[in-house]
C-alpha cells in the first residue's frame, strides 16, 4: 500500500541520527552504545464514523525490550471521488490495553473508574493524504494499542450498494530503536560509568525483584574532563503516556532519586543524559539500593494453611521466579532484619471463557485482617488476552467479625507493584502509576469497582485496618473482608438495553456493548436519549401492525384466483410481523424462533413478494409462471445467503421481472396493435396508483430512513409496499368467476375441475 511505501522511504530519515552517531563513534574509537533499528507495519483499515466501539479500528503493536526511541508514522488517505469530503480522524494510544475512549461524551456506569487514553486529531482536507509522526523516548516494552475513528455517525441507514461512500484509510507504521548493550546495574554495588561525547547518554537497567518496597538511585560523583560544570538529567522508568510514568531529575552534583513501590519482577530502565554542553566525556559513579520486606508465614493464617502448606503458598507468590534468579546470581536485595510487613493471601485464577476469568480467595473467599499488618492479594492478568474485558472488584465487610466499630479498611488496587504499607496520609500510588483507593467501614460495608480494559499486568490488592484515633489502637483489632474479583467481557452484560459483542483483530479478542432503545455509554447505562417504554411499545406496534395491510392484497389475490401470490403475501406478513417483534429493543420484544431465522424469512418474503407480483402482472401461461416463480425464489434465497443487505438482492429480481413484463406487454401490444393493458381504467385506477405507491416506498426505503425515525418510516414502507401489491395485481381470468378457487377446492364435480385460466 501507499502507506508502506512512504514508511519505507521515511525510515532512513528517521534513523539518520543513529547512523551519524555510529559513524562518529567509529571515527573517535570510543565504546559507545550500539543501536539496532526495527520496523513494524500493519495493513491499513477503512475508518468508520463512530457510533460504538466497533467503529474504532484497533491496531496492536509489540515494542521490544531495551527500546530507547519509538516513532509512529500515521498515514491517512482518502479516495478521489466527489463523495470524499474533508474530514478528521481521532487517534488514541495506550500501553497494555485497548484505549478507553468516550468521543460522544456519554455517561459511564456507576462505580466505574475511567481514565481516558491519550489522543490526537489528524485532519484531511483537500489533500488526498496526510502523514503525522508520533515520537516517544524510552517507551515501555510490551503491547501498545492504537485506535482510530472518524467523527460521529449521522445515523442515516445506508442501503448497501446504492450510494457510493468514501473510503478513508488509516495505516500506522512503527519504528523502534533498541540499544544492544545497556549497562546492567547490580543492587548495593557502586558502578563507575562514562558518558562519552558525542552520544552524551548512558542507558542502563536494573532488575527489581518481588517484595521490593523502595528503590533508590544515587549519583555519588560526577566529573567532566576537561574541568567544566557537571550537569546531567536522570530518568527512571519507561514512558507509557500516563502522568508521572517516569521520574526525571536534573543534577549538578551528587543527588538521589527515591521510588516507593517500584514495579515488581521487571527491568527498570535508567537513562542518564549529559547536559554539560562541553565536548567532553562525563565520568559517573552511581549506586542503586533496594529495600524489601518479607511476607508472614502462611501457617499463621488458618484460611491459608487449611489448603496449602508453606512451600505451596510460596509457589503461588509472585516473587518466586525472581527469588530463584537472585539466589542464583547472589544479588538478592537487602531485607530489613526481622521485617515481615504484610501477609500474603493466595488467590486462584479460574478461566471460564473468552475474556472471562474468576479469582477465588482460598478458604471462604474472605481475608482475615489482623492488627495493622496489610494483606496482599495477587491477580494475574498477564496472559496478554485479559485486557479486552472489564475487571470487577467487590469488597464486603463481615460485620459480625469486627472487634472495633470505628475501624476502617483501606483497600488499594494497583498494577505492577502493591502499595505497602497504607496509612492515612499516603495516597494509593506506586512509583509510576496511580492506583484505585477504596474505603470500607461499618456504615459503608460494601464497595464495588469496575475497570474497563484493564492493563495486561500483575494486579495487587492491599487491604489494611486503619484506626484514626490512635496509631496503636488497631494492634488487637481483627475482621474479615469478603473479596470477589472477576474479569467479564462486558460490565453487567450490558444491562437490559444492550448485548455484549466479542470483537477480533489479528487474533486479539476484546468486547464492547451494542446499545438499543436510545441507550448509550460503555455499558448502555446512559439514558440521555433513551426511549420511554411507551415509545418502545409504539415502535413495536407500528412495525408489526403495519404488516396487516397485506390483508387487502391477500384478499385481492384470492378474489382473482392468484393463489401463489396470496401464499407469498401471507408468508411475508407473518414473518415480517414476528421479525420486527423480535428485533425491537428494550421490553417490547417477542421472539418465536431464532432471530437470524426470522430475519432471513422476512428478507426472503419481501423480495419474493415483489418478484411474484411483477411476474403475475405479465399474465403468462400457468406453467411458465410457476417455473419463473420457483426459479426466482431459489435464486433470491441464494443471493440473500451470500449478502443479506446488498441492494442487488432486491434490485436484481426487480429488473429481471420488469424486463420480462416489458417484453411480454410490448409483444402483446405489437401483436394486437393497441396499448396493453387495453383498458384506460386499468391504467388510471390501478396501475398508476400502484406504481406511485411503489415509487414512494422506494424513496422512503433508500433516502429517508435513519436510526431515529426507523420505526415509523419502515412502517410506512410496509404499508406502501402492501398497498401497491393490491393495486398492481391483474384481474382474474374473464372465463372464471371471482372466488373460483374456493369452489374448486370444495367441489368434487368435474365441472369445478375444468376451470382453466386463459390469458387475455
N, C-alpha and C positions, 0 to 999 in steps of 0.2 A: 504494500500500500504506500501512498504518498508519505504518510507519517513515518513509516520505517525508513524510507529513503532519506527524508530530511534528518532523521535521527542519526543515520549513518554518516551524513555529511557534517553534522554538527559535533559528532563525537570527538574528532581531532581538536576542534576549537575548545571543547570543554576540558580536555585533558592536556592542552598545551602547557599550562603552568607546571604540570608534573613532568612533562618531557624536558622543559627548560631547566627545571630543578635537577633532574637526573644528569643532564649534560654538565651543569655547573659542578655537581658533585664529583663527576668523573674527572673533570679538569683540575679540581682542587685536591683530589686524592683523599678526601675525608670520608669517614664512615658515617654516612647519612642514612636516614630511614629509606627503605625501599618500598615503592608503591606498585600496586597491581590494579589496573582498571578493569571493570566488568560492566557489561551492558545487558539489560533485560528488557524485553518488549512483549506486549500482548496485542492481539488483534483489536482493531478499532470496533466500536459498537455504535449502533444507531441510538441517539439520545431520544428520550420521550418527554413530553410535557408532564409535569408532576401532578399526580392525584393521590398516590400512595407509594409505599417504599419500593414496590417492584419497579416503578418507573425510573428509579435511580440505578444507573448502570454501575455495577460493582467490579472493581479490579483488585487483585491481591498480588502483592509483591513480597518477596522474602529478601531482606537485607542481610548479607553475610556478616560473620563476625569480623571484628577489627576494621570496620569501615570508618573512615575518617571524613569522607566527603560524600554527599548524596545530591544528585541533581535529577529532578524530574523534568522531562520535556513533554509538555502538554500541548497537543495539537488538536484543533477543532476545525472542521471543514464543513461546507455545505454544497448542495447541488447548484447548478447554474440556471435552473428553470425560473419562470416568473413567479411561481408559488413560494420561492425561497426568499423570505424577508430577513432583515437583520434581527438578530436575537442575542441572547446572552445565556451562558450556562454557568451554573454554580457547581464548584468542585470542592469536595470535602476530603480531608486527610485525617487518618487516625492510626495510631500504633496499637497492635494487639487485638483489635476487634473492628467490625464494621462501624462506620461513623453513625453516631446518633444525631439525627437531623430533625428539624421542625420548620420546613420552609413555609407552611401555611399558618404558622403561629397558633397551633391548636393546643388544647389542654392535654396534659399527661395525667395518668391515673393518680389517685391519692397514694401516698406512701412510696412514690417513685422518685428516685434520685436521678436527676438529669444533668449531664454535663455535655453540652453540645460540642461538636467537633470543630476543629479549625477549618475555615473555608475561604475561598477566593472566587472572584467572578471573572469570567472570560467573555468579552463581548465580540460579536461577529456582525459587522455592519455590511457595507457594500463589498468588502473583500471576501473572496471565497475561502480563505484560510486565515487562521490566527495561531501563532505559536507563542507559548508562555513558558517561562522557566520557574521552577520552584527549587531553591537550593537550601541545604541543611548541612551543618557541620556536626561531626560526632554523632551520627544517627544511632538510635538503638537498634541492635541486631534482632531480627525476628520478622514477624509478619507485619506488613503495612498495607492498609486498605485505602483505596481511592473510590469515591462515589461521585457521579456527575448526573445532572438532570437539567432540563430546560425549565422555563417558568411554569406557573400553574396552568393546568389544562383548562380549556374553556368549557368543557362539559358537553360539547356537541357530539352526538353519536354519528360517527363517520361510517358510511357504507363501504365496506372493503372493496376496492377495485373501481369505485365510481369516481372519486375525486383523487387527483394526484396530491400526495403530501411530500413535503420537502424532507430530504434526508440530511440530518445533522450528525456528523460522525465525530466521535471523540476517541483519541488514541493516546495513551500515556506510554512513555519510554523512561526507563530508569538507568542512570549511570551512577556507579559507585566507585570509590577509590579506597582500596584496602591497603593498610600498612602490613608489610610482610613480617617484620621483626620488631614488634613492640617490646619494650623493656618490661620484664615481669618482676615486680617488687615482692619481697618477702616480708611478712609482718614482723615488727620488732627488730628489723635489721636495717642498719644505716647503709645507704647506697649512694655512690658518687656517680654522677652523670654529667655529660657535656652537651650543651645545646650549640651546635655548630652553625656558623654562618655559611651559606645564605638561607638554610632551611628555617632556622630560628624557632624550631618547635621540637618538643620531646613527647613521644607517645608511649605511655606506659599503662599497665593494668595490674590489678591485684585481685586475688580470689577472696571473696568474703564468705566464710562458711556459715552454716546454720548456727543459731543461738547467739549470734553477734548482736550486741546492744548498741555499741558505739564504734565508730571508725574515725581515726584522726590521721591527717596528712600534715607532716611538719617539714617546712623548708628550713633546714638547720643553717645553711650558709649559701651565699650567692655571690660569686665574684666574676668580674668581667676583665678580660685581658685584651688590649691594654686597659689601664685603670679608667673606669667610667662608671657612672651610677648604674646600679643593678636594678632592673625593673622587669618583672615577669607577671604573666597572667596565668593563674592556676584554675583549671576547670575540672570538676569531678562529676562523673555521671555522663549519661547519653541523652541526646535530645529526643523528646517524644512529642513536641508541640504542645505540651501541657505547661501550665505555670510552675515555675521552680523545679523543672525536671533536671536542671543542672545547678551546681553550686560554683560560683565564679568569685575569685578573689584576686585583686591586684596587689602585688607585694613589691616593696623596695628594699626588703631585707628579710630577716627571719620572720616567719609567720606560720600560722596554723589554721587548717580547715577541719572542723569537727562535725561529724554526721551522727545524728541519733537515728536509731532503727535503720541501718543500712540494708540494702537488699540481700537476702539470704541465698547462698549457693549460686552466686553469679559473679562474673568478672566485672569489676568496677573500673571503668575507663578513666584515665588520668591524662590530661593534656597540659603541658607547660609551654607557654609561648614567651619568647624574649621580646620585651618592649624597650630595650635599651636604646635602640636606634643606631648603635655603633656597629661597624662592620667587623665584629669580633666574636669570639666564642664566649659562652657563658658556662662557668663551672658551678654545678649544683651539688649539694649534699642533702638528701631527703631521707625521711624515715616514715614508716606507717605503723600504726598500732591498732589492735582490735581488742576490745573487751567483750566478754560474753558471760552468760550465766547458765547454770545447769538446770534442767527440769527436775522436779521432785520425783522420787521413786514411784513407779506405778503401783507398787504393792501397798502404798499408804492410802490408796483410794479404793474402797470396796467395789464401786461400779466398774472399775477397770480390771482389778485383779480377779474378778469373777470370770472374766472372759479371756484375759491374756496374762501370761507371766511377764516378768520384767524384760526378758530378751525379746519376746514378741512385741511388746509395746515399743521397744527401741527400733524394731524393724519397720514400724509404721511411722516413725519420726521422720520429719522432712530433712533432718540433718544427717541421716545415716550414711548417704553417699559421700558427703563432704568430710564426715568424720573418718571414713576409711581413707580418703585421699590425703588428708592431713596427717593421719597416722603413718602413712607410707612415706610422706615427704618430710616428716618431722617439723612441720610448720603450723601446728595447731595453735590457735590464738590463746593468749593467756586468760585463764579463768580466775575469777576472784575466789580467794580461799574460802571454801565452805558456802559459796553463794548459790542458793537454789531459789531463783526469783520467780518461777512460775510452775504450775502443774500442767502437764501435757495430757489432753483428753483425746484418745484415739477416735477417729471418725472413719467409717466405712463408706466408700463410694460404690453405689449400685447403679449401673447403667440400665435404663429402662427401654429407651427407644432412641430414635434420631433426635439429637439435641434435647435429650430428656434424661436427667440424672437425679438421683436421690442420695442425700447424705444422711447416714444414720449414726447417731452417737451411741457408742457401745454402752450397754446397760439398759436403762429405762428411758432412753432419749433425754436424760437430764444430766446437768452438770452440777456437781456439788461444789459450792464456793465456800471456802473456809478462811477466816481471817482476812488479811489484806494481800494474800498471795493471788495473783491473777491466774485465771485458767486460759489455756490456749487451745484452740481447735484449728485444724488444718483442712481446707477444702481444696482438693486437687482439680483445677480447671486447666490443666496443661496439655490436654490431648490434641490441641490445635483445632478441634471441631466443636468446642464448647462455647465459643464466643458468639455464636449466632442465635442464642436464645435470650432468656431473661432469668437472672439469678434472683430467687426469692428467699429471704431470710425472715423467720418468725421466731420471736422470743416471748416466753411467758413465764411469770413467776409462779412457783408453788407456794401460795400464801401460808399454808399450814406448816411449812418447813422453816419459816423465818423466825429467828430469835430476837431480832431488833426491828421494831416497826419503822424507825426513822432511817433505815439503811437504804441506800440507793445502789443499783447495779449500773455500772458504766460498761458499755459494750462498744468496741471499736473494730470495724471490719476494714481490712486494708489488704493491699496487694504487695507481693514480693517480700514483705517483712512485716512482723507484728509490731505493735506499739507496746513496749514493756518497760516499766510499769505505767499504769494510768494514774493520774492524780487530778485534782480539781482545777489546777492551773494550766496543765498542758493540754494541747489540742490533740485530736486524733489524726496525727500526721507522722508519716515516715520521712526518711531522708529526702525523697524526691517526689512524693505524691501526697495528696490529701485523702485521708480515709473517710469512713462513714461512721459518725458517732450516734449512739442510741442510748437512751436512759430508761430505766425501769424502777418503779417503786410500788408500794402497796396500793396507792391510789391510781397508778397507771401501770397495770400489771401485764399488759400485752403491747407489743410493738411489732410492726412488720416493715420490711424494706424490700423494694424491688429495684433491680439494677438492669436496665435493658442493655443488651450486647456487652456483657462483662468482659474485661480484658482477659486474654488467654494467658494465665499466670497462676502462681500459687497464691491462694487467698487465705488469710488468717483472721480469726475472730478472737479477740481478747476480752475476757469478762473479769470484772473486779468489783468487790464490795467497797463502797465509799461511805464514810461516816463524817458528816460535815462538822459536828460539834467538836470532837476531839480526835486527833490522829490515831491514838491507840485504842479507841473505843471498839474498832472492828476486830480486835485480836480474837475475841471469843465468839464472834458472830459467824453464823453459817446460814446457808439457804440453798435451795435448788432452783435451777432455771431450766425450763424446757427449751430445747433448741431444735428447730426443724428447718433445714435448708434443702432446696431443690432447684434444679435448672429445668425450666419449661420452655418449649418453643415460643409460646406467646403468653403474656401475663393474663391470668384468669380466662384463658382460652378465648380471648377477645370479647367476652361477655355475650349477652343475648342478641346484640345487633351487629355481629360480625363473625367471621370464622378465620382460623389460622391457616396460613398458606406457607408451605415449605418452598423456598426458592433455592436455586442452584446456579453456581458459577464456577466452571472448571473443577468440579468435584467438591467444592466447598458448599456446604448446606447452611442456610440461615432462614429465619422465619419472620413473617410480618403479617399484620392483620388487614383483612379486607372488610371494610365497614359498609353498612347498609342503613336505610331509613334516615339518611341525612346525618348519621353519626360520623365522627371523625376522631382523629387523635391516634396515639400509639396503640391503644387497646380499645378503640371505639367507645371511649367514655366522654368525648367532647360532644355535648348536646346543643351547641350554639345554633346549628342548623338542623336539629333533629325534627323529624316528622312526628306529629302527635299521633296517638292511637286512632283518633277519628280520621285523620288524613290517611293513615295506613289502611284502614277499613275502606275508605272511599276509593283509594287506588285499586285495592283488590276487587271491589265490586265493579268498578268501571272496566277493568281489564278482563274480567270473567263474564259479566253480564252482557258486555258489548258483543260477545260472540253469539248471543241469541238472535241477532239479526241474520244469521244464517238460516233461521227457520223459514222466513219467506222464500229464500232461494230454494230450500229443500222442498217446500210446498209447490213452487212453480215447476221444479224438476219432476216431481211426482205427477203433477197435473198433466204435464206434456209427455209423460212416459219416458223421461230421461233417468232411468234407474241407476246407471253408473254414476252420473253426476250427483244424484241425490245421496248415494252412498259415500262418495268422496266428501261432500259438504258435511255430512253427519260426522264422519271421521275427523275432519278438520275442526268442527265446532267442539267436539268432545275433548280432543287433546289440547287444543288451544286454551280452552277453559281451565283445565286442570294443570297445564304447564304454567300459566300465569298465576294460578292459585299457589303453586309450589315455588314460584320464582320471587315472590314478594318478601321483603324484609320485615323484621320485627315480629309482631304477634299474629298477624293475619296471614297465616301460612297453612296450606293443606297439601300434602304430597301423598298421592295414592300409589305411586311407584317411584323408581329411581329418577332423580332429576334429569340425568342425561338421556334416559329413555323418553321422558316426556318432551324434552327439548327437540330431540330428533323427530319424533312423531309430529310435533307442531310444525316444524320447518317443512317436513315432507308433505303434510297435508296442505299447507299453504301453497306450495309451488304446484303440487299436483292439481289443486282446485283450479288454478289459473290455466294449467295445461288442458284439462278436460273441458273447461268452459270454451276455450277458443277452438279446440278440435270439434266440439259439438256444434259450434256456430257454422262450421264448414259443411254440415249436413252430408257427410259421406255415407257410403254403404256401411251397413252394420258391421260386417266382418272386418273391413278396413278400419273402421272407427275403433273397434275393440283392440285390434292389433296395435294401433298407434297409442291408445291409452295405456296398454300393458307395457309396451316398449318404453314409452316416455316415463312411466313411473319407475321402471327399473333403472334407467339412466339417471333420473333425478336422485334416486336413493344412492347410487354410486357416487354422484357428484357431491352430495351432502356429506358422505363419509370421508371424502378427500378434503373438503374445505367447507365447513358448515356455514361460514359467514361470508363467503365470496359472493360478489354481486352477480357473477355469471350463473350461479345456481338458479336464480330467478330470471335473469335477463336472457340466458341461453334458451330455455324452453319457450319463453315468450316469443323470441324472434323466430324460432323454428315453427311454432304454431301459427304465428302471423303470416309467415311465408306460405305455409300450406293453405291458410284461409284466403290469402290474396290470390294465390294461383287458382284455387277452386272457384272463387267468386268471379275472377276475370274470365275463366274458361266458360262459365255459365252465362256471363253477360255477353260474351262474343257469340256464343252458340245461339242464344235466344234473341240477340240483337236488342236488348234493353238492359237497364241497370238491374243489378242483383244485390240485395233482395228487391223485388219489383215494387213493393208497396211503400208509398211515401209515409204512411202512418207508422210502418215498422221503423223507418229511419227517424221520424220526428219524435215518437213517443217511447221508443225502446232503445234503439242503437245509440242515438245521440246522447240521451241522458246517461246510459251505461258507460259510454266512452268518457264522458265528462267526469263521472264519479271515479272511474279507474285512473284518469289522469290526475285528478286532485289527490287521490290516495298515494300515487307515486310521488307527488311533490311533498306531501306530508312525511312520507317514509324517508325520503332522501335528504330533504333540505331543512325541515323544521324540528325534527326530533332532537331533544337534548336529555341529559340525565335528570334535569329538574322537571321537565314537562312530559316525561316519558309516559306517565300513567294515563294522561288524557289524550296526548297526540297519538299514542299507539291504539288507544280505544277508538279514536276517530278512524284510524287506519282499518281496524276490524270492521267498523260499520260501513265504511265506504266500499271496501272490497266485497263484503257480503251483499250489499245493495246493488252494486254493479253486476254481480253474477245473476241476480234476479231479473235485471233488465236485459242482459245480453243473451240469456238462454233463448234459443229459437223456439217457435211454436211447434207443437206436435204434428204428426202426420195428419193430413186432412182426411185420410181414409179411416182414421180412428177417432173414437170419441174420447173426451177427457176422462181421466182416471181409468183408462182401459187396462192398465197393469193390474188393478185390484180385481177386476172381473176375470182376467186371465189366470191369476193365481188361485182364485177361489172357485172358478167354474171348471167343471170336468168334462164339458161337452166339446166336440170337435170345432164347433163354430167359434168358441172362445180361443182355441189354439191357432186358428187361421188368421189371427190379427197380425199381419206382417207389415212393417212400415216401409214406405217408399219415399225417396227424396223428391223434393219439388222439381 
